Amino acid sequence: MKSLDLPLVKTARGTVQLPGSKSISNRILLLAALATGNTHIHSLLASDDTEHMRDALGILGVRITQTGANDYCVTGSQGRFPTQSADLFLGNAGTAFRPLVAVLSLMQGHYRLAGVQRMHERPIADLVDALRQLGADITYLGNAGFPPLEIKPVKTGLSQQHAITVKSDVSSQFLTGLLMALPLTGKAATITVTGTLISQPYIALTLAQMEYFGVRVEHRDWQQFTLPARQLYRSPGTITVEGDASSASYFLAAGAIGGGPVRVQGVGHNSAQGDVRFAHALEKMGAQITYGDNWIESRAAQPRSSNPHLQAIDLDCNHIPDAAMTLAITALFAEGVTTLRNIASWRLKETDRLSAMAHELRKLGATVEEGSDCLRITPPASGLTSGATIDTYDDHRMAMCFSLASLGVAVRIHDPACVSKTFPEYFDEFARLVHI
């Protein structure tokens, strides 16, 4: 389907069972593959990104058996993949590419890792520089600082020095990769972060998943991370993937804009995912939010006929980098100028999301100021522009975000199938919630 026409809808209400978290799914797959023992994974996300990780692990000799619709059994490799030479294609899956680079650099094998063109435009130099401090032999096969990469065995062995510095102001996935890989050496290690750690909640998520597999990491103010020696990944036996908090943002926003109530199931107030804080941002805008152990519900504070019933906010979004995109669309339905700050990382995602978001919001009549790391969004005084065709830039989050515009005006979404990266059934679920 080249495009999808979404009619103007008036309300949103209902319940959605969230798919598994992409971030958790790919972390668990890799940790299960590295562990000792069999890991039974329930509610694994079915998406392009997780398929790339599963395919790569299969090529590397890891046995993965599907046991149910979204359930798998992974036979751990005890810290060493059986296949010591392989070519891996990882699409545009950063949550697969970056951690695999780190892990494979310590495997003393010969590997090539590549992806789609956009992946080859996403920087990876900070991770490579950190791994080279350990003695890893990594070569850029294209432009320096970017994939594709070749990893070769280190003839003299890896360095005994395990005090590493890494820049983490471009992507938290670089630090995540190092943290997940270093226990394979069996030695104590210290990682010092230089600069501002971006997306800290994703590092907290990494540490939580590592602890499930028996590896403990100490940190000091999120700037220095210490891994004690002689730690091994061990299967927890069974683990269930939490619902995706980033995906929850679209439905929670729909409830706030479209009256609600809309309840998302699979993530609750005790979630380890940073994007669960998106609900707090909606509260600041005037939405009513309630929480359970495994659900969150949103609704408008005033009747849907009261327009606008949301208020603009000025927010530092470093803690919710993905879900912050949903706030940009929610701003179209708020009174005043919404400012989203500290979102420079948007430029290095599946597309340059800062520029893409600004361009597409203007199609709907919004006034948008694009800064180097911020957006200021003023909704049109006379209502959203009808009939806009939204380009999605092969970016799943652009497609899902702009579906919310249909709560104010009919829109056409170009290339809706791009949501398969993380949420193939998204538009079906969205259609169930909205009412003309």
N, C-alpha and C positions, 0 to 999 in steps of 0.2 A: 504494500500500500504506500503510494507516494505521499499522500496527505490524508488527514483526518479532519472533517468538519465537525466542530463542536457547537451546538446551538446555544443560544442564551438560556441559562437556567436560573431559577429564582432562589432555590433553597438547596441545602445539603444536610442530610441527616442519615444516620444508620451506623453500622458496625463493620469494621474491617479487620480481618486477621492478617497481620503483617507477615511478609516473607522474612526469612532469616537474614540477619545482618551480613552484608558483604564483608565488612571489616573483620567481624568475628569468624565468619565462615572460612575465609582464606588463611587466617592465622591458625585456626584449629586444624585445618587440613595439613598445613606444613608441620605444625608441632606434632600431630599424630603420626605423620610420616617419619619424623625424626626420633620418635619415642621408642621405648621398649614395650612390647605388648600390643594387643589389639585394642583399638578405640572405636566404639560404636557411637556414631554421630547422628543425632536426630535433628530434623528441621533445617538441614543444610540449605542454603539459598541455591535455587536453580537459576543460573544466569550465565551470560557469556564469560564474566570474569572468573567465576568459580569453575566453569568448564575449562578455562585455560589453565587454572592451577591444577585441576584433576588430571588433565591431559599431560601436563608437564611432569607431574609426579609419576604417572604411569610410564612415561618414556624413561624416567630415571629408575625404573624397576620397582616402584612401590606398588604393592597389591591393594587395590581399592575395589570393594565389592558393594554393589547397591543392594540393600536389604529391604527397601520400602520406597514409597514415592519420593521422599526427600531424606531418606536415611541411608547411611553408608557405614561399612566396616573397613577401617584402615589398618593394615598390618604394618607395624612400625619397623623401621630399618635399623634401629639401635644406633642412630647417629651417623650412619654411613650408607649412602645410596648405592644399590647394587650396580647401577650403570655408571661407568666412569668416563664415558665420552658420549655427547649428545648435542644435537641442535634443537633448540626450544623456540617455539613461536608463542608469544604471550599477548598478542593483540594489543589492546590499550589498557591492560590490567595492571595498574601501578601497585596494587596490593599483592600481586603475584610477582611482578618483575623485580622490584627493589629487594624484598626479603630473599628471593631465590638467588640474586646476585651475591648477597652477603653469605648465604649458606654454602653455595657452590664454590665460592672463593676459598673455603676452608676444607674442601673435599679432596684436594690433590688430584682432580680429574681435568679433562679437557672438554670445555663446554662453549657453545655459542648461543647467545640469547638475543632475540630480535622481536620486533612487534610491528604494528601498523605505522604509517608515516608519522602520525601525531605522537606516538610513543618515542619516535626517534627525534622529536623536537622538545621532549621533556627532559630537563637537565638531570644528570646523575653524577656529576663530578664530585660533589661533596661526599657521597658514599664511596666512590672509587678511591678518592684521596685517603679516606679513613682506613679502608681495607689495605691500601698499599703500605700504611704504617705497620701492618702486621706482616708485610712481605708478600702479599698476594700479587700474582702476575695477571694483570687485567689490561687488555688492549682495546682501544676504541677502533671499531671497524669502519666508522664513518667520520662524522664531525667530532672533534675532541670535546669531551664533556657530555656527550650524548650517546644513547644506544644507537646501533647494536654494539654488543660487547663480545669479546673472546676471553675466556678464562683458561689459563694453562697451569699445569702442576708447577710447584716451586721446587726446583732441583735441590736446593740446600735446605729445604724445609721452611716452615713459617717461623717468624721471629718469636723469640721467647718473651719479648717485650709486649705486655698487654695493657699499656697505658695509652689510650687513644683519645684524640680530640676529633670532634666532628661538628661541622656547621649544621644547624638545624633550623635555619630561618627561611628555608625554601620549601622543605617537605619534612614532616615528622616521620615519613616512611624510611628515611635514611637511618635515623636512630633506631626505629623499630627493627630494621634489618640487622643492625649490629647486635642489638640486645638478643634477638632470637638466635643468631649464629654463634655468638661467643661461647655459650656453654659446651659446644661441640669440642672445644679445645681441652676441656677438663681443667683448665688453669684459671686462676683468679684474674680478673680484668677490671679496669676502671675506664669509664668513658666520660670525658669532660665535654660538655656542650659549650660551644662558643657562639656568642650572639643570643638573640631571643629565641627561645624554643617555641616554635609554631605548633598550634593544635595540640596543646598539652593533654587534653582528654584522650587523644588517640594513643599517647604513650602510656597513660594509665590503663587503657584497655589492653595494650600489649602486655604490661606487667601482670595484669589479672589473668590473662590466658596462660602465660608462662607459669604462673603459680599453680593453676589447675594441673599442669603437667609436671609439677614437682620442682620447679626452678625458682629460686627466690632472688630478687634484685633489690638492693638497698639504694636509696637516692637521697641526695642532699639538695633541697630547694629546686629540684628538677633541673639542676645544672651539672651534677656529677652522679654517675650511676656506678655502683660497685657490684660485681658478680663474684661471690665466693667460689673457691676452687672445688673440684670434684663433684659438681652437680650434673646429673643426667636427667634427660626427659623420660618420664615414666607415664604410661597411659593411665588416665583416671578411670578407665573402664568404659563408662558411658558419659556422654556430654550432650546437652541440648543447646542449640544455637538460639540465642535471644532474637526477638523480632528486630527489624531494622529501624533504628530511631530516625535516620535521615529520611527514609520513606514515610515514616509517620508524619513528618512535617507537612506534607501536602494535604493529608486528610484532616489534620488538626487545624490547618489554616482554612480549609473548606468549611469546617464547622464554625470558625470564628467569623468568616465572611458571610456564609450562607445560612446563618441562624443556628444550625445544629439541632439537637446534639449529635456530634460525631464521636464515636469511640473507636480507638485503635487498640487491638489486643495483641499481646506478645512483648510489650515493653511497659514498664511501670516506674514508680518513683525510686526504686532501688537499682535502676539500670546503671551499668558500668559505662554506657556510651555517652559521650559528651553531647551529642545532638539532642538528647532528651531535654536539654536546657532550652531548646527552641520553645517549649511550652511556656517557660518563664517570660520569654520575649513577647509571646502573644498576650500574656497577662498584663504586661506593661502597656500593650496597645489597647487594652480594655476588654479582652475576651475573658470568659469564665472558664477556668480549668479545674478539673477534679482528677484525682489520682487513685489508683489501686495498686496492688502488688504487681499485677501483670496487665494493667490497662491505663490509658489516659483518655480523658474525654474533654472536648471543647464545645463551646457554644457562644453565641453572641450575648453580650451583656444587655443589649436592648433588642427589641423586635427587628426583624429583617427590614421592615418598611422604613425604619429610621436610618437614613443614609446621609453621610457616613456615620457608622456607630463605632468605628475604631479611631484611635489617635496615633499620630506619627510618633516615632521614637528616634533617639540618637543613641546608637549602640556600638560598642566594641565587639566585633564578631569573631575574634581570634579563637574563642572556645567552641564555636559552631560554624566552621567554615563551609560545610556543605549545606546545612539547613538554612544558613543565612540567605542563600539564594531565594528561598521561599518567602522570606521577609520582603525581598524586593518586589515581588508580585503583590503581597499583602498590602504594601504601601500604596498601591493603586486605589485601595478601598479605605484609606485612612485620611483623616483631616490633618493637613499640615505637611511639612517637609520631613521625610524620613531620611536619616543619614546612617549609612552602614559603614563602619570604619574597620581598619586593620584586616582588609580582605585582599591584600596583594597576592596571596597564594592562588586566588582565582585565575590569575593569568597563566598559571602553569599546570592547569588541569586538562581535562579532555579537549577543551578549547580555551581561548582567552575569554574566560567567562565575564570578566569586567566589561570588556568592549562589546561582547555579544549581548549581554544583558542590557546594557545601555542602548544599543541599537534597536533591539526588539521592543523595549519599553516605549521608545519614541514612536514606534509604529502604532501604539495604542493611544497616543496623544499625550503621554507623560513628558514633563520637562525633566531632563536628567543631566546632572553634572558628574562627569567621570574624572576622578582623581587617580593618582598613581596607586592608591590603596584604599579608595573609598568611592561610594556612590551617594549622591543626593537626589532623591526622587520626589517630585511634586506631581500629584495626580492632576489630570485635566479638569478644569473648572466645569466644563460643559458635558462631562461624561466621557467614557472610553470611546475610542474610534472603532466603529464597527467594520467587520469584514477583513481585518488584517490577516495576512499570511505570516505566521511565525516560523522563521528558519531556526533549526535546532542544532546545526553545526556538528552533527553526529555525536551529540552530547545528551545522554539520557536525562540529566537533571534539567536541562533547558526545556525539553519536551514536557516533563512532568510539572515543572513550575508553571509554565504558561497555560496549562490546562485550566488553572484557577481563574484565568481571565474570563472564562466563559460564565462566571458568576456575575459578570457585568455586561458582557457583549459577546456576540457570536464570533468565533475565531477559527482559523484553519491552521492546523499544526502540520508542518512539513516533516516528512520522514518520521512518523510516530514509532516505527519499529526500532528506533535507536534505544528505546527503553529496555530492550532485551539485555542490555549490559548488566542491569541490576534488578529489574522488575518487569518481566515479560507480560504479566497480566494487568499492568497498571491501569490502562484505559478501560478495561472491563470493570475493575473495581471502582474506578471513579464514576463510571456510568451508573453503577448501582446506587451510588450515594446521592446523586444530584437529581433534581426534579424541576421540570419546566413549569 
